[in-house]
Amino acid sequence: MYSSPSTVKDPKKAKAKYPEGRVIVLDDNFNTFQHVANCLWTIIPAMCEKRAWDLTIKVDKVGSAEVWRGNLEQAELYHEQLVSRGLTIAPIEKT
């Protein structure tokens, strides 16, 4: 009987996921609520207007809010786009 060699994967390596990033907007004294909400709504995919406003209010009350989490490359893109619109953004947090 012929037996084929089997490959056993290291479970730790098999479950390794792609790097993720968190995009966090910080409170500042120069961006208006309307501008922050509009930027979130137009730049972050699947962001509805209500969620954009809720996050904008959180930024004002708490000082920061995570507005997106996911693939690191996408996080870098959204981070760059928000910065280019004048928002104050924390450095990307890698998870």
PDB file of N, CA, C and O in Angstrom:
ATOM      1  N   MET A   1       0.835  -1.164   0.000  1.00  0.00           N
ATOM      2  CA  MET A   1       0.000   0.000   0.000  1.00  0.00           C
ATOM      3  C   MET A   1       0.886   1.235   0.000  1.00  0.00           C
ATOM      4  O   MET A   1       1.857   1.342   0.750  1.00  0.00           O
ATOM      5  N   TYR A   2       0.512   2.164  -0.873  1.00  0.00           N
ATOM      6  CA  TYR A   2       1.310   3.380  -1.002  1.00  0.00           C
ATOM      7  C   TYR A   2       0.778   4.438  -0.048  1.00  0.00           C
ATOM      8  O   TYR A   2      -0.428   4.672   0.027  1.00  0.00           O
ATOM      9  N   SER A   3       1.664   5.055   0.656  1.00  0.00           N
ATOM     10  CA  SER A   3       1.281   6.098   1.598  1.00  0.00           C
ATOM     11  C   SER A   3       1.931   7.406   1.148  1.00  0.00           C
ATOM     12  O   SER A   3       3.151   7.487   1.005  1.00  0.00           O
ATOM     13  N   SER A   4       1.107   8.419   0.928  1.00  0.00           N
ATOM     14  CA  SER A   4       1.662   9.710   0.498  1.00  0.00           C
ATOM     15  C   SER A   4       2.122  10.499   1.716  1.00  0.00           C
ATOM     16  O   SER A   4       1.540  10.402   2.797  1.00  0.00           O
ATOM     17  N   PRO A   5       3.161  11.267   1.521  1.00  0.00           N
ATOM     18  CA  PRO A   5       3.634  12.067   2.653  1.00  0.00           C
ATOM     19  C   PRO A   5       2.578  13.104   3.039  1.00  0.00           C
ATOM     20  O   PRO A   5       1.936  13.710   2.182  1.00  0.00           O
ATOM     21  N   SER A   6       2.421  13.285   4.311  1.00  0.00           N
ATOM     22  CA  SER A   6       1.432  14.273   4.757  1.00  0.00           C
ATOM     23  C   SER A   6       2.150  15.520   5.251  1.00  0.00           C
ATOM     24  O   SER A   6       3.265  15.465   5.770  1.00  0.00           O
ATOM     25  N   THR A   7       1.486  16.615   5.074  1.00  0.00           N
ATOM     26  CA  THR A   7       2.043  17.884   5.522  1.00  0.00           C
ATOM     27  C   THR A   7       1.262  18.337   6.731  1.00  0.00           C
ATOM     28  O   THR A   7       0.037  18.448   6.696  1.00  0.00           O
ATOM     29  N   VAL A   8       1.973  18.592   7.780  1.00  0.00           N
ATOM     30  CA  VAL A   8       1.328  19.090   8.992  1.00  0.00           C
ATOM     31  C   VAL A   8       1.728  20.549   9.144  1.00  0.00           C
ATOM     32  O   VAL A   8       2.909  20.885   9.233  1.00  0.00           O
ATOM     33  N   LYS A   9       0.719  21.405   9.171  1.00  0.00           N
ATOM     34  CA  LYS A   9       0.991  22.828   9.313  1.00  0.00           C
ATOM     35  C   LYS A   9       1.014  23.196  10.790  1.00  0.00           C
ATOM     36  O   LYS A   9       0.270  22.656  11.609  1.00  0.00           O
ATOM     37  N   ASP A  10       1.881  24.116  11.087  1.00  0.00           N
ATOM     38  CA  ASP A  10       1.939  24.652  12.436  1.00  0.00           C
ATOM     39  C   ASP A  10       0.671  25.482  12.652  1.00  0.00           C
ATOM     40  O   ASP A  10       0.451  26.455  11.930  1.00  0.00           O
ATOM     41  N   PRO A  11      -0.167  25.121  13.626  1.00  0.00           N
ATOM     42  CA  PRO A  11      -1.431  25.842  13.821  1.00  0.00           C
ATOM     43  C   PRO A  11      -1.233  27.332  14.093  1.00  0.00           C
ATOM     44  O   PRO A  11      -2.078  28.146  13.721  1.00  0.00           O
ATOM     45  N   LYS A  12      -0.126  27.693  14.736  1.00  0.00           N
ATOM     46  CA  LYS A  12       0.126  29.108  15.016  1.00  0.00           C
ATOM     47  C   LYS A  12       0.370  29.878  13.720  1.00  0.00           C
ATOM     48  O   LYS A  12      -0.082  31.014  13.574  1.00  0.00           O
ATOM     49  N   LYS A  13       1.077  29.265  12.792  1.00  0.00           N
ATOM     50  CA  LYS A  13       1.346  29.925  11.510  1.00  0.00           C
ATOM     51  C   LYS A  13       0.108  29.903  10.625  1.00  0.00           C
ATOM     52  O   LYS A  13      -0.141  30.861   9.893  1.00  0.00           O
ATOM     53  N   ALA A  14      -0.649  28.857  10.679  1.00  0.00           N
ATOM     54  CA  ALA A  14      -1.831  28.730   9.829  1.00  0.00           C
ATOM     55  C   ALA A  14      -2.877  29.782  10.189  1.00  0.00           C
ATOM     56  O   ALA A  14      -3.625  30.235   9.322  1.00  0.00           O
ATOM     57  N   LYS A  15      -2.933  30.169  11.454  1.00  0.00           N
ATOM     58  CA  LYS A  15      -3.932  31.135  11.883  1.00  0.00           C
ATOM     59  C   LYS A  15      -3.407  32.573  11.876  1.00  0.00           C
ATOM     60  O   LYS A  15      -4.131  33.501  12.238  1.00  0.00           O
ATOM     61  N   ALA A  16      -2.174  32.754  11.472  1.00  0.00           N
ATOM     62  CA  ALA A  16      -1.624  34.109  11.423  1.00  0.00           C
ATOM     63  C   ALA A  16      -2.440  34.927  10.436  1.00  0.00           C
ATOM     64  O   ALA A  16      -2.708  34.481   9.320  1.00  0.00           O
ATOM     65  N   LYS A  17      -2.830  36.113  10.846  1.00  0.00           N
ATOM     66  CA  LYS A  17      -3.650  36.922   9.960  1.00  0.00           C
ATOM     67  C   LYS A  17      -2.841  38.085   9.425  1.00  0.00           C
ATOM     68  O   LYS A  17      -1.764  38.408   9.925  1.00  0.00           O
ATOM     69  N   TYR A  18      -3.386  38.695   8.409  1.00  0.00           N
ATOM     70  CA  TYR A  18      -2.724  39.849   7.824  1.00  0.00           C
ATOM     71  C   TYR A  18      -2.726  40.986   8.827  1.00  0.00           C
ATOM     72  O   TYR A  18      -3.624  41.074   9.664  1.00  0.00           O
ATOM     73  N   PRO A  19      -1.728  41.860   8.752  1.00  0.00           N
ATOM     74  CA  PRO A  19      -1.684  42.976   9.696  1.00  0.00           C
ATOM     75  C   PRO A  19      -2.884  43.895   9.520  1.00  0.00           C
ATOM     76  O   PRO A  19      -3.322  44.164   8.401  1.00  0.00           O
ATOM     77  N   GLU A  20      -3.400  44.364  10.632  1.00  0.00           N
ATOM     78  CA  GLU A  20      -4.524  45.281  10.612  1.00  0.00           C
ATOM     79  C   GLU A  20      -4.115  46.611  11.208  1.00  0.00           C
ATOM     80  O   GLU A  20      -3.111  46.713  11.914  1.00  0.00           O
ATOM     81  N   GLY A  21      -4.896  47.615  10.918  1.00  0.00           N
ATOM     82  CA  GLY A  21      -4.627  48.935  11.460  1.00  0.00           C
ATOM     83  C   GLY A  21      -5.908  49.596  11.928  1.00  0.00           C
ATOM     84  O   GLY A  21      -7.001  49.263  11.469  1.00  0.00           O
ATOM     85  N   ARG A  22      -5.759  50.539  12.848  1.00  0.00           N
ATOM     86  CA  ARG A  22      -6.879  51.315  13.370  1.00  0.00           C
ATOM     87  C   ARG A  22      -6.680  52.778  12.986  1.00  0.00           C
ATOM     88  O   ARG A  22      -5.595  53.333  13.164  1.00  0.00           O
ATOM     89  N   VAL A  23      -7.728  53.395  12.462  1.00  0.00           N
ATOM     90  CA  VAL A  23      -7.698  54.810  12.118  1.00  0.00           C
ATOM     91  C   VAL A  23      -8.461  55.557  13.215  1.00  0.00           C
ATOM     92  O   VAL A  23      -9.639  55.295  13.458  1.00  0.00           O
ATOM     93  N   ILE A  24      -7.769  56.489  13.870  1.00  0.00           N
ATOM     94  CA  ILE A  24      -8.346  57.198  15.013  1.00  0.00           C
ATOM     95  C   ILE A  24      -8.300  58.701  14.753  1.00  0.00           C
ATOM     96  O   ILE A  24      -7.238  59.271  14.503  1.00  0.00           O
ATOM     97  N   VAL A  25      -9.467  59.327  14.816  1.00  0.00           N
ATOM     98  CA  VAL A  25      -9.575  60.774  14.662  1.00  0.00           C
ATOM     99  C   VAL A  25      -9.446  61.410  16.038  1.00  0.00           C
ATOM    100  O   VAL A  25     -10.032  60.937  17.011  1.00  0.00           O
ATOM    101  N   LEU A  26      -8.669  62.491  16.106  1.00  0.00           N
ATOM    102  CA  LEU A  26      -8.455  63.213  17.358  1.00  0.00           C
ATOM    103  C   LEU A  26      -9.204  64.542  17.335  1.00  0.00           C
ATOM    104  O   LEU A  26      -9.426  65.132  16.277  1.00  0.00           O
ATOM    105  N   ASP A  27      -9.582  64.994  18.515  1.00  0.00           N
ATOM    106  CA  ASP A  27     -10.249  66.287  18.648  1.00  0.00           C
ATOM    107  C   ASP A  27      -9.254  67.417  18.380  1.00  0.00           C
ATOM    108  O   ASP A  27      -8.076  67.311  18.724  1.00  0.00           O
ATOM    109  N   ASP A  28      -9.727  68.478  17.776  1.00  0.00           N
ATOM    110  CA  ASP A  28      -8.903  69.672  17.585  1.00  0.00           C
ATOM    111  C   ASP A  28      -9.801  70.891  17.713  1.00  0.00           C
ATOM    112  O   ASP A  28     -11.015  70.761  17.870  1.00  0.00           O
ATOM    113  N   ASN A  29      -9.210  72.063  17.645  1.00  0.00           N
ATOM    114  CA  ASN A  29      -9.973  73.300  17.834  1.00  0.00           C
ATOM    115  C   ASN A  29     -10.286  74.032  16.535  1.00  0.00           C
ATOM    116  O   ASN A  29     -10.750  75.172  16.567  1.00  0.00           O
ATOM    117  N   PHE A  30     -10.040  73.397  15.398  1.00  0.00           N
ATOM    118  CA  PHE A  30     -10.238  74.127  14.148  1.00  0.00           C
ATOM    119  C   PHE A  30     -11.156  73.449  13.146  1.00  0.00           C
ATOM    120  O   PHE A  30     -11.704  74.142  12.288  1.00  0.00           O
ATOM    121  N   ASN A  31     -11.357  72.152  13.199  1.00  0.00           N
ATOM    122  CA  ASN A  31     -12.287  71.499  12.270  1.00  0.00           C
ATOM    123  C   ASN A  31     -13.708  71.576  12.827  1.00  0.00           C
ATOM    124  O   ASN A  31     -13.932  71.347  14.015  1.00  0.00           O
ATOM    125  N   THR A  32     -14.656  71.896  11.964  1.00  0.00           N
ATOM    126  CA  THR A  32     -16.053  71.964  12.389  1.00  0.00           C
ATOM    127  C   THR A  32     -16.648  70.554  12.440  1.00  0.00           C
ATOM    128  O   THR A  32     -16.134  69.623  11.821  1.00  0.00           O
ATOM    129  N   PHE A  33     -17.730  70.425  13.184  1.00  0.00           N
ATOM    130  CA  PHE A  33     -18.443  69.147  13.236  1.00  0.00           C
ATOM    131  C   PHE A  33     -18.833  68.721  11.829  1.00  0.00           C
ATOM    132  O   PHE A  33     -18.653  67.566  11.443  1.00  0.00           O
ATOM    133  N   GLN A  34     -19.370  69.668  11.069  1.00  0.00           N
ATOM    134  CA  GLN A  34     -19.828  69.364   9.710  1.00  0.00           C
ATOM    135  C   GLN A  34     -18.693  68.828   8.850  1.00  0.00           C
ATOM    136  O   GLN A  34     -18.873  67.855   8.118  1.00  0.00           O
ATOM    137  N   HIS A  35     -17.517  69.459   8.935  1.00  0.00           N
ATOM    138  CA  HIS A  35     -16.381  69.028   8.119  1.00  0.00           C
ATOM    139  C   HIS A  35     -15.933  67.614   8.506  1.00  0.00           C
ATOM    140  O   HIS A  35     -15.696  66.776   7.636  1.00  0.00           O
ATOM    141  N   VAL A  36     -15.821  67.354   9.805  1.00  0.00           N
ATOM    142  CA  VAL A  36     -15.382  66.024  10.263  1.00  0.00           C
ATOM    143  C   VAL A  36     -16.388  64.970   9.820  1.00  0.00           C
ATOM    144  O   VAL A  36     -15.998  63.947   9.257  1.00  0.00           O
ATOM    145  N   ALA A  37     -17.656  65.198  10.060  1.00  0.00           N
ATOM    146  CA  ALA A  37     -18.695  64.228   9.676  1.00  0.00           C
ATOM    147  C   ALA A  37     -18.692  63.991   8.172  1.00  0.00           C
ATOM    148  O   ALA A  37     -18.783  62.848   7.726  1.00  0.00           O
ATOM    149  N   ASN A  38     -18.589  65.067   7.381  1.00  0.00           N
ATOM    150  CA  ASN A  38     -18.568  64.913   5.918  1.00  0.00           C
ATOM    151  C   ASN A  38     -17.360  64.104   5.457  1.00  0.00           C
ATOM    152  O   ASN A  38     -17.478  63.263   4.565  1.00  0.00           O
ATOM    153  N   CYS A  39     -16.205  64.354   6.059  1.00  0.00           N
ATOM    154  CA  CYS A  39     -15.001  63.592   5.681  1.00  0.00           C
ATOM    155  C   CYS A  39     -15.183  62.107   5.983  1.00  0.00           C
ATOM    156  O   CYS A  39     -14.874  61.256   5.149  1.00  0.00           O
ATOM    157  N   LEU A  40     -15.683  61.802   7.171  1.00  0.00           N
ATOM    158  CA  LEU A  40     -15.891  60.390   7.537  1.00  0.00           C
ATOM    159  C   LEU A  40     -16.889  59.740   6.589  1.00  0.00           C
ATOM    160  O   LEU A  40     -16.674  58.624   6.116  1.00  0.00           O
ATOM    161  N   TRP A  41     -17.949  60.425   6.325  1.00  0.00           N
ATOM    162  CA  TRP A  41     -19.034  59.889   5.502  1.00  0.00           C
ATOM    163  C   TRP A  41     -18.584  59.643   4.073  1.00  0.00           C
ATOM    164  O   TRP A  41     -19.004  58.667   3.451  1.00  0.00           O
ATOM    165  N   THR A  42     -17.737  60.515   3.547  1.00  0.00           N
ATOM    166  CA  THR A  42     -17.338  60.371   2.147  1.00  0.00           C
ATOM    167  C   THR A  42     -16.094  59.508   1.942  1.00  0.00           C
ATOM    168  O   THR A  42     -15.906  58.953   0.859  1.00  0.00           O
ATOM    169  N   ILE A  43     -15.246  59.386   2.955  1.00  0.00           N
ATOM    170  CA  ILE A  43     -13.985  58.656   2.782  1.00  0.00           C
ATOM    171  C   ILE A  43     -14.055  57.215   3.273  1.00  0.00           C
ATOM    172  O   ILE A  43     -13.532  56.315   2.615  1.00  0.00           O
ATOM    173  N   ILE A  44     -14.686  56.986   4.406  1.00  0.00           N
ATOM    174  CA  ILE A  44     -14.728  55.636   4.986  1.00  0.00           C
ATOM    175  C   ILE A  44     -15.849  54.842   4.322  1.00  0.00           C
ATOM    176  O   ILE A  44     -17.004  55.268   4.357  1.00  0.00           O
ATOM    177  N   PRO A  45     -15.531  53.692   3.716  1.00  0.00           N
ATOM    178  CA  PRO A  45     -16.561  52.889   3.049  1.00  0.00           C
ATOM    179  C   PRO A  45     -17.629  52.399   4.043  1.00  0.00           C
ATOM    180  O   PRO A  45     -17.337  52.090   5.199  1.00  0.00           O
ATOM    181  N   ALA A  46     -18.834  52.342   3.566  1.00  0.00           N
ATOM    182  CA  ALA A  46     -19.981  51.850   4.332  1.00  0.00           C
ATOM    183  C   ALA A  46     -20.298  52.705   5.555  1.00  0.00           C
ATOM    184  O   ALA A  46     -21.015  52.265   6.453  1.00  0.00           O
ATOM    185  N   MET A  47     -19.770  53.916   5.592  1.00  0.00           N
ATOM    186  CA  MET A  47     -20.071  54.833   6.693  1.00  0.00           C
ATOM    187  C   MET A  47     -21.361  55.570   6.345  1.00  0.00           C
ATOM    188  O   MET A  47     -21.439  56.260   5.329  1.00  0.00           O
ATOM    189  N   CYS A  48     -22.362  55.416   7.194  1.00  0.00           N
ATOM    190  CA  CYS A  48     -23.605  56.148   6.961  1.00  0.00           C
ATOM    191  C   CYS A  48     -23.506  57.509   7.652  1.00  0.00           C
ATOM    192  O   CYS A  48     -22.649  57.725   8.509  1.00  0.00           O
ATOM    193  N   GLU A  49     -24.379  58.399   7.271  1.00  0.00           N
ATOM    194  CA  GLU A  49     -24.338  59.756   7.811  1.00  0.00           C
ATOM    195  C   GLU A  49     -24.528  59.773   9.325  1.00  0.00           C
ATOM    196  O   GLU A  49     -23.842  60.521  10.022  1.00  0.00           O
ATOM    197  N   LYS A  50     -25.445  58.962   9.841  1.00  0.00           N
ATOM    198  CA  LYS A  50     -25.686  58.926  11.293  1.00  0.00           C
ATOM    199  C   LYS A  50     -24.443  58.456  12.043  1.00  0.00           C
ATOM    200  O   LYS A  50     -24.073  59.040  13.061  1.00  0.00           O
ATOM    201  N   ARG A  51     -23.807  57.418  11.549  1.00  0.00           N
ATOM    202  CA  ARG A  51     -22.586  56.902  12.200  1.00  0.00           C
ATOM    203  C   ARG A  51     -21.479  57.955  12.163  1.00  0.00           C
ATOM    204  O   ARG A  51     -20.751  58.119  13.142  1.00  0.00           O
ATOM    205  N   ALA A  52     -21.346  58.668  11.045  1.00  0.00           N
ATOM    206  CA  ALA A  52     -20.334  59.721  10.939  1.00  0.00           C
ATOM    207  C   ALA A  52     -20.578  60.794  11.999  1.00  0.00           C
ATOM    208  O   ALA A  52     -19.638  61.258  12.645  1.00  0.00           O
ATOM    209  N   TRP A  53     -21.836  61.187  12.176  1.00  0.00           N
ATOM    210  CA  TRP A  53     -22.162  62.196  13.198  1.00  0.00           C
ATOM    211  C   TRP A  53     -21.925  61.652  14.604  1.00  0.00           C
ATOM    212  O   TRP A  53     -21.407  62.369  15.461  1.00  0.00           O
ATOM    213  N   ASP A  54     -22.295  60.399  14.853  1.00  0.00           N
ATOM    214  CA  ASP A  54     -22.070  59.793  16.174  1.00  0.00           C
ATOM    215  C   ASP A  54     -20.575  59.783  16.509  1.00  0.00           C
ATOM    216  O   ASP A  54     -20.188  60.101  17.633  1.00  0.00           O
ATOM    217  N   LEU A  55     -19.746  59.422  15.546  1.00  0.00           N
ATOM    218  CA  LEU A  55     -18.296  59.393  15.772  1.00  0.00           C
ATOM    219  C   LEU A  55     -17.742  60.804  15.964  1.00  0.00           C
ATOM    220  O   LEU A  55     -16.851  61.016  16.787  1.00  0.00           O
ATOM    221  N   THR A  56     -18.263  61.756  15.217  1.00  0.00           N
ATOM    222  CA  THR A  56     -17.825  63.151  15.352  1.00  0.00           C
ATOM    223  C   THR A  56     -18.132  63.670  16.755  1.00  0.00           C
ATOM    224  O   THR A  56     -17.304  64.348  17.362  1.00  0.00           O
ATOM    225  N   ILE A  57     -19.307  63.357  17.263  1.00  0.00           N
ATOM    226  CA  ILE A  57     -19.689  63.766  18.624  1.00  0.00           C
ATOM    227  C   ILE A  57     -18.792  63.077  19.648  1.00  0.00           C
ATOM    228  O   ILE A  57     -18.395  63.690  20.639  1.00  0.00           O
ATOM    229  N   LYS A  58     -18.471  61.806  19.412  1.00  0.00           N
ATOM    230  CA  LYS A  58     -17.576  61.088  20.325  1.00  0.00           C
ATOM    231  C   LYS A  58     -16.190  61.733  20.348  1.00  0.00           C
ATOM    232  O   LYS A  58     -15.594  61.883  21.415  1.00  0.00           O
ATOM    233  N   VAL A  59     -15.679  62.113  19.185  1.00  0.00           N
ATOM    234  CA  VAL A  59     -14.375  62.787  19.113  1.00  0.00           C
ATOM    235  C   VAL A  59     -14.404  64.040  19.984  1.00  0.00           C
ATOM    236  O   VAL A  59     -13.458  64.309  20.724  1.00  0.00           O
ATOM    237  N   ASP A  60     -15.494  64.805  19.893  1.00  0.00           N
ATOM    238  CA  ASP A  60     -15.604  66.044  20.657  1.00  0.00           C
ATOM    239  C   ASP A  60     -15.691  65.781  22.165  1.00  0.00           C
ATOM    240  O   ASP A  60     -15.049  66.470  22.957  1.00  0.00           O
ATOM    241  N   LYS A  61     -16.475  64.799  22.548  1.00  0.00           N
ATOM    242  CA  LYS A  61     -16.697  64.532  23.983  1.00  0.00           C
ATOM    243  C   LYS A  61     -15.550  63.780  24.641  1.00  0.00           C
ATOM    244  O   LYS A  61     -15.172  64.092  25.771  1.00  0.00           O
ATOM    245  N   VAL A  62     -14.989  62.786  23.944  1.00  0.00           N
ATOM    246  CA  VAL A  62     -13.975  61.903  24.532  1.00  0.00           C
ATOM    247  C   VAL A  62     -12.554  62.326  24.151  1.00  0.00           C
ATOM    248  O   VAL A  62     -11.604  62.055  24.886  1.00  0.00           O
ATOM    249  N   GLY A  63     -12.416  62.979  23.019  1.00  0.00           N
ATOM    250  CA  GLY A  63     -11.095  63.402  22.553  1.00  0.00           C
ATOM    251  C   GLY A  63     -10.567  62.595  21.384  1.00  0.00           C
ATOM    252  O   GLY A  63      -9.615  63.006  20.720  1.00  0.00           O
ATOM    253  N   SER A  64     -11.186  61.436  21.124  1.00  0.00           N
ATOM    254  CA  SER A  64     -10.777  60.604  19.992  1.00  0.00           C
ATOM    255  C   SER A  64     -11.845  59.554  19.725  1.00  0.00           C
ATOM    256  O   SER A  64     -12.688  59.263  20.573  1.00  0.00           O
ATOM    257  N   ALA A  65     -11.785  58.998  18.527  1.00  0.00           N
ATOM    258  CA  ALA A  65     -12.693  57.900  18.176  1.00  0.00           C
ATOM    259  C   ALA A  65     -12.062  57.067  17.062  1.00  0.00           C
ATOM    260  O   ALA A  65     -11.495  57.597  16.106  1.00  0.00           O
ATOM    261  N   GLU A  66     -12.177  55.756  17.215  1.00  0.00           N
ATOM    262  CA  GLU A  66     -11.748  54.858  16.146  1.00  0.00           C
ATOM    263  C   GLU A  66     -12.816  54.911  15.063  1.00  0.00           C
ATOM    264  O   GLU A  66     -13.981  54.598  15.309  1.00  0.00           O
ATOM    265  N   VAL A  67     -12.408  55.311  13.862  1.00  0.00           N
ATOM    266  CA  VAL A  67     -13.377  55.447  12.778  1.00  0.00           C
ATOM    267  C   VAL A  67     -13.306  54.311  11.769  1.00  0.00           C
ATOM    268  O   VAL A  67     -14.217  54.130  10.961  1.00  0.00           O
ATOM    269  N   TRP A  68     -12.214  53.544  11.821  1.00  0.00           N
ATOM    270  CA  TRP A  68     -12.102  52.393  10.924  1.00  0.00           C
ATOM    271  C   TRP A  68     -11.043  51.438  11.454  1.00  0.00           C
ATOM    272  O   TRP A  68     -10.030  51.858  12.015  1.00  0.00           O
ATOM    273  N   ARG A  69     -11.294  50.138  11.265  1.00  0.00           N
ATOM    274  CA  ARG A  69     -10.333  49.093  11.627  1.00  0.00           C
ATOM    275  C   ARG A  69     -10.391  48.022  10.556  1.00  0.00           C
ATOM    276  O   ARG A  69     -11.468  47.608  10.127  1.00  0.00           O
ATOM    277  N   GLY A  70      -9.207  47.574  10.127  1.00  0.00           N
ATOM    278  CA  GLY A  70      -9.170  46.523   9.121  1.00  0.00           C
ATOM    279  C   GLY A  70      -7.795  46.409   8.505  1.00  0.00           C
ATOM    280  O   GLY A  70      -6.788  46.757   9.122  1.00  0.00           O
ATOM    281  N   ASN A  71      -7.766  45.918   7.284  1.00  0.00           N
ATOM    282  CA  ASN A  71      -6.527  45.699   6.546  1.00  0.00           C
ATOM    283  C   ASN A  71      -5.617  46.929   6.644  1.00  0.00           C
ATOM    284  O   ASN A  71      -6.066  48.056   6.436  1.00  0.00           O
ATOM    285  N   LEU A  72      -4.345  46.705   6.960  1.00  0.00           N
ATOM    286  CA  LEU A  72      -3.397  47.788   7.181  1.00  0.00           C
ATOM    287  C   LEU A  72      -3.254  48.702   5.966  1.00  0.00           C
ATOM    288  O   LEU A  72      -3.180  49.921   6.117  1.00  0.00           O
ATOM    289  N   GLU A  73      -3.216  48.133   4.777  1.00  0.00           N
ATOM    290  CA  GLU A  73      -3.074  48.967   3.577  1.00  0.00           C
ATOM    291  C   GLU A  73      -4.266  49.902   3.412  1.00  0.00           C
ATOM    292  O   GLU A  73      -4.100  51.072   3.068  1.00  0.00           O
ATOM    293  N   GLN A  74      -5.465  49.386   3.657  1.00  0.00           N
ATOM    294  CA  GLN A  74      -6.654  50.237   3.569  1.00  0.00           C
ATOM    295  C   GLN A  74      -6.628  51.291   4.668  1.00  0.00           C
ATOM    296  O   GLN A  74      -6.988  52.445   4.433  1.00  0.00           O
ATOM    297  N   ALA A  75      -6.204  50.900   5.865  1.00  0.00           N
ATOM    298  CA  ALA A  75      -6.113  51.855   6.969  1.00  0.00           C
ATOM    299  C   ALA A  75      -5.177  52.999   6.593  1.00  0.00           C
ATOM    300  O   ALA A  75      -5.465  54.161   6.877  1.00  0.00           O
ATOM    301  N   GLU A  76      -4.067  52.672   5.959  1.00  0.00           N
ATOM    302  CA  GLU A  76      -3.111  53.704   5.533  1.00  0.00           C
ATOM    303  C   GLU A  76      -3.739  54.641   4.503  1.00  0.00           C
ATOM    304  O   GLU A  76      -3.510  55.850   4.541  1.00  0.00           O
ATOM    305  N   LEU A  77      -4.526  54.090   3.587  1.00  0.00           N
ATOM    306  CA  LEU A  77      -5.192  54.899   2.571  1.00  0.00           C
ATOM    307  C   LEU A  77      -6.187  55.862   3.227  1.00  0.00           C
ATOM    308  O   LEU A  77      -6.162  57.060   2.943  1.00  0.00           O
ATOM    309  N   TYR A  78      -7.062  55.354   4.101  1.00  0.00           N
ATOM    310  CA  TYR A  78      -8.066  56.208   4.737  1.00  0.00           C
ATOM    311  C   TYR A  78      -7.389  57.248   5.632  1.00  0.00           C
ATOM    312  O   TYR A  78      -7.827  58.397   5.697  1.00  0.00           O
ATOM    313  N   HIS A  79      -6.335  56.846   6.311  1.00  0.00           N
ATOM    314  CA  HIS A  79      -5.566  57.759   7.159  1.00  0.00           C
ATOM    315  C   HIS A  79      -5.039  58.920   6.306  1.00  0.00           C
ATOM    316  O   HIS A  79      -5.204  60.086   6.664  1.00  0.00           O
ATOM    317  N   GLU A  80      -4.417  58.596   5.198  1.00  0.00           N
ATOM    318  CA  GLU A  80      -3.847  59.607   4.303  1.00  0.00           C
ATOM    319  C   GLU A  80      -4.933  60.540   3.759  1.00  0.00           C
ATOM    320  O   GLU A  80      -4.737  61.754   3.694  1.00  0.00           O
ATOM    321  N   GLN A  81      -6.064  59.978   3.373  1.00  0.00           N
ATOM    322  CA  GLN A  81      -7.152  60.790   2.818  1.00  0.00           C
ATOM    323  C   GLN A  81      -7.734  61.731   3.870  1.00  0.00           C
ATOM    324  O   GLN A  81      -8.034  62.886   3.566  1.00  0.00           O
ATOM    325  N   LEU A  82      -7.895  61.254   5.095  1.00  0.00           N
ATOM    326  CA  LEU A  82      -8.434  62.101   6.159  1.00  0.00           C
ATOM    327  C   LEU A  82      -7.452  63.215   6.517  1.00  0.00           C
ATOM    328  O   LEU A  82      -7.856  64.355   6.745  1.00  0.00           O
ATOM    329  N   VAL A  83      -6.166  62.884   6.564  1.00  0.00           N
ATOM    330  CA  VAL A  83      -5.143  63.896   6.844  1.00  0.00           C
ATOM    331  C   VAL A  83      -5.148  64.960   5.738  1.00  0.00           C
ATOM    332  O   VAL A  83      -5.042  66.154   6.018  1.00  0.00           O
ATOM    333  N   SER A  84      -5.273  64.517   4.486  1.00  0.00           N
ATOM    334  CA  SER A  84      -5.254  65.471   3.367  1.00  0.00           C
ATOM    335  C   SER A  84      -6.451  66.419   3.407  1.00  0.00           C
ATOM    336  O   SER A  84      -6.405  67.493   2.808  1.00  0.00           O
ATOM    337  N   ARG A  85      -7.518  66.035   4.106  1.00  0.00           N
ATOM    338  CA  ARG A  85      -8.697  66.905   4.254  1.00  0.00           C
ATOM    339  C   ARG A  85      -8.598  67.772   5.507  1.00  0.00           C
ATOM    340  O   ARG A  85      -9.523  68.519   5.827  1.00  0.00           O
ATOM    341  N   GLY A  86      -7.460  67.668   6.220  1.00  0.00           N
ATOM    342  CA  GLY A  86      -7.228  68.552   7.360  1.00  0.00           C
ATOM    343  C   GLY A  86      -7.610  68.005   8.713  1.00  0.00           C
ATOM    344  O   GLY A  86      -7.493  68.717   9.711  1.00  0.00           O
ATOM    345  N   LEU A  87      -8.066  66.753   8.786  1.00  0.00           N
ATOM    346  CA  LEU A  87      -8.427  66.198  10.090  1.00  0.00           C
ATOM    347  C   LEU A  87      -7.173  65.868  10.890  1.00  0.00           C
ATOM    348  O   LEU A  87      -6.117  65.569  10.334  1.00  0.00           O
ATOM    349  N   THR A  88      -7.316  65.929  12.192  1.00  0.00           N
ATOM    350  CA  THR A  88      -6.225  65.573  13.090  1.00  0.00           C
ATOM    351  C   THR A  88      -6.370  64.089  13.391  1.00  0.00           C
ATOM    352  O   THR A  88      -7.368  63.655  13.967  1.00  0.00           O
ATOM    353  N   ILE A  89      -5.360  63.312  12.993  1.00  0.00           N
ATOM    354  CA  ILE A  89      -5.435  61.860  13.070  1.00  0.00           C
ATOM    355  C   ILE A  89      -4.239  61.329  13.864  1.00  0.00           C
ATOM    356  O   ILE A  89      -3.109  61.788  13.697  1.00  0.00           O
ATOM    357  N   ALA A  90      -4.512  60.363  14.717  1.00  0.00           N
ATOM    358  CA  ALA A  90      -3.428  59.689  15.447  1.00  0.00           C
ATOM    359  C   ALA A  90      -2.632  58.828  14.465  1.00  0.00           C
ATOM    360  O   ALA A  90      -3.156  58.435  13.423  1.00  0.00           O
ATOM    361  N   PRO A  91      -1.376  58.533  14.788  1.00  0.00           N
ATOM    362  CA  PRO A  91      -0.638  57.565  13.948  1.00  0.00           C
ATOM    363  C   PRO A  91      -1.425  56.254  13.899  1.00  0.00           C
ATOM    364  O   PRO A  91      -2.108  55.893  14.858  1.00  0.00           O
ATOM    365  N   ILE A  92      -1.324  55.566  12.798  1.00  0.00           N
ATOM    366  CA  ILE A  92      -2.063  54.294  12.654  1.00  0.00           C
ATOM    367  C   ILE A  92      -1.612  53.333  13.738  1.00  0.00           C
ATOM    368  O   ILE A  92      -0.416  53.129  13.944  1.00  0.00           O
ATOM    369  N   GLU A  93      -2.570  52.748  14.422  1.00  0.00           N
ATOM    370  CA  GLU A  93      -2.266  51.732  15.416  1.00  0.00           C
ATOM    371  C   GLU A  93      -2.364  50.380  14.751  1.00  0.00           C
ATOM    372  O   GLU A  93      -3.417  50.010  14.231  1.00  0.00           O
ATOM    373  N   LYS A  94      -1.265  49.638  14.766  1.00  0.00           N
ATOM    374  CA  LYS A  94      -1.269  48.298  14.167  1.00  0.00           C
ATOM    375  C   LYS A  94      -1.769  47.304  15.200  1.00  0.00           C
ATOM    376  O   LYS A  94      -1.382  47.332  16.368  1.00  0.00           O
ATOM    377  N   THR A  95      -2.662  46.408  14.718  1.00  0.00           N
ATOM    378  CA  THR A  95      -3.215  45.394  15.619  1.00  0.00           C
ATOM    379  C   THR A  95      -2.847  44.012  15.166  1.00  0.00           C
ATOM    380  O   THR A  95      -3.228  43.031  15.805  1.00  0.00           O
TER     381      THR A  95
END
